[in-house]
Amino acid sequence: MAEYKTLKINQIKPNSSVFYLYLNRPSHRNALSRDFFDEFPRALKSLDQNPNVNAIILAGAGDHFCAGIDINTLSSITKSADRGRSGEWFRREIKYLQSAITALEECRKPVIVGIHGACIGGGIDIISACDIRYCTEDAFFSVKEVDLAITADLGTLQRLPGIVGYGNAMELALTARRFSGLEAKEMGLVSRVFGSKDDLDGFVAQIAEDIAAKSPLAITGTKAVLLKSKDLNLEQGLDYVATWNSAMLLSDDLKEATSAFFQKRKPVFSKL
């Protein structure tokens, strides 16, 4: 495995196809430095292309998931006197930072996030791009950007309304108020809330193992079709999945799943 300044990758246990991807700046509450935006898409790509990886658990090292973007990252804005060139450069910079978060959706493998402690600003950008979200009761959240006099621009305003509803997203983004893990569950931001981090970690590990044991073709296809269908109407979505399955459905995985069912055994699928 490659070495990273802001991340850490661990296999959950020997011979498992589940891997942890940790935000690993615990002394900074995992605030997102410029190095993170360089490293995160590379780490996801390495896991995506690794045939031994079927599922990814995203977590934060230390006491918090993520305290948002590092102020030093924000302070690197160019001071060029040319307003046009400065604006053009900054737009490219924002697009580069956005691409690091979008890498979560571009990763074929499912990404399950376990959230504890703070999940603020850029942390919301990250979790809203993950596939499944869980948290502890003492986790707390804030779409914090307006308190820093900026408009959130890494994906929260685009993804959060589809998760918690337009009205909830508007209220959270305009007020920047802090909300709890239990409220996050009520709004649908997370699927389940746990009383302790140990309970969270144990459940997430089991869910990841369960998903990793399923057909890799079916799992990657389900993620891809769901993401694509967000941008399509019903008729277009049905046409898209018909085209997808016309290419992918008749596979060795289907034969193995059928045989395992009739033989009353667990299926064993080839690596992807």
Buried (B, 14 or more C-beta within 10 A) or exposed (E): EEEBEBBBBEBBEEEBBBBBBBBBBEEBBBBBBBBBBBBBBBBBEBBBEBEEBBBBBBBBBBEBBBBBBBEEBEEEEEEEEEEEEBEEBEEEBEEEBBBBBBBBBBBBBBBBBBBBBBBBBBBBBBBBBBBBBBBBBBBBBBBBBEEBEEEBBBBBBBBBBEBBEEEBBBBBBEEBEBBBBBBBBBBEBBEBBBEEBEBBBEBBBEBBBEBBBBBBBBBBBBBBBEEBBEEBEEEEBEEBBEEBEEEBBEBEBBEBBEEBEEEEEEBEBEEB
